[in-house]
């Protein structure tokens, strides 16, 4: 059971590091993805080697597919999705199961969408600025459900 808590701690540190950089610079440095990707691969290798019951390569590959799809969409489509968001969910797919990774992404999208809607309406009413091209960093919004889920798992 303690082995599963370690992955949630690593995920929370990864999420907070990436969200802070995304909020500050609207991009995450490559070393963050490399460092936490290597940590996740080493931890997955350890769990696989020790034949832990809670580990499955298939679940992690399915979870990584979320990040792969987002990364490809960010590269192929102009604007909207950043390639860094795809890289984040690719690395988090090594730490989380498919449903957990999908939940973090979907709740983050909902929170970011609500913020964008409130920002748009507020600007239309009070500031009269055109904010349609405004870029909003996504990972700070994904941090809210991610930290909540990590806290709930660590609390158990």
N, C-alpha and C positions, 0 to 999 in steps of 0.2 A: 504494500500500500504506500509506503514511503517513496517508492520509486516513481509512482505517478505524481506525487506532490512535487518532486524535483522538476518534472517537465513543466508543470504549471508555473513554478517560480521562474524558470528560464524563459518561458513564454511571456510572463508579466514584465520581466526586465527588458526583453526584446521589444515588446509592444510599447513600453514607456519610452525607451530610447528612440525608437523610430518615430513615435508620435511627437516627441519633443523636437526632434530635428525637422519633421515635416511642418510642424506649427511655426517654427522659427524661420526656416529657410525655404519652405515648400519643396524640399527634396531631402532624401535620406542618403547619407554617405554610403558608399559601396562597402566600406569595411564593416559596417553594421550587419549587412546581409551576409557577408563572408564569415564573420566571426560566429554569429548565431546559427547560420546554416551548418557550419562545421560542428558546433556544439550539439546541434540536433542530430546530425548524422552519427556522431560519436556515441551519443546517448542511445539512439535507435540501434546501432550496432551492438552496444552493450546489452540492451534488452533482448535483442534477437539471439545473441550468443548465450545468454543465461536462460533462454526459452521462457521468458515471462509470459504468463497467461494473457495479460492485457495487450500484447503487442501483435500487430499484423501489418506486414508490408503492403498488402492490398488496400487496407484502410488508409494508410498514409499516401499511397499513390493516388487514390481517389481524392483525398483531401488536397494533394498538391495540384490536381487538375483544375481546381478553382483558380489558383494563382497563375497557372499556365494560360488559361482562357483569358483572364484579366490582362496578363502581360501581352498576349498577342493582340487583344483588342486595343490596348494602349499604344502599341506599335503601329497597328494598321489603320486605326481611326485617328483623325485629327482632333485633338482636344478631348475633353471629357474625362477620360480615364488616364491616369498617369501610369507609366510603365513601372514606377516604383511601388505603386499599390499592388500590382501583379506580383512583383518580386516579394513583397511583404507576405502576401497570402500563399505564395509558393513555399517560403521558409516556414511560415506558421503551419502549413500543411504537414511538415515533418514533425511538428510538436503536438498537433491536435488531430482528432478524428474528423471525418468528413462533416458530420452534423455540427460539431463544435466550431469548425472553421467557417462553415456556411452561416451559422447563427451569428458569429462575430461580424461577418461581412454584411448580412442582411440588416441586422440592427444598426450597424454603422451607417449603412445607406439610408435607412429611415431617419436617423438622427440628423445626418448631414442634409437630407432633403428638407426636413422640417426647419432646420436653421436657415437654409437657403431661401425657403419660402417666406419666413419671417423677415429675413434681411431684405428681400425684394419688396415686400409690402411696406415695411418700415421706410425704406428709401423712397418709394413712390409717394408715400403720404407726407413725410417730413423733409427729406433732403432734396427731393426732385432730381436725383442723379440717376444716370443710366448705369445700372450695376449688372446688366445682362452678361457682360464679358468678364465679370469678376471671378477669379479663381479661388476656390475654397479648398484648403488642405483636408484630405479625407481621414488620414490615420488618427488625428485627435478624436474624431467621432467614433472610430472603431475601438479606441482605447477604453471608452466608457463601458460598453458591454464586455469587452475582453477582460478588463480588470474585475468587473463584477463576477464574471464566470470563474476567473482564477480565485478570487476571494471565496466564492461559494465552495469550490473544490478543496481549497486549503482549510476551510473551516470545518469540513466533515471530519 
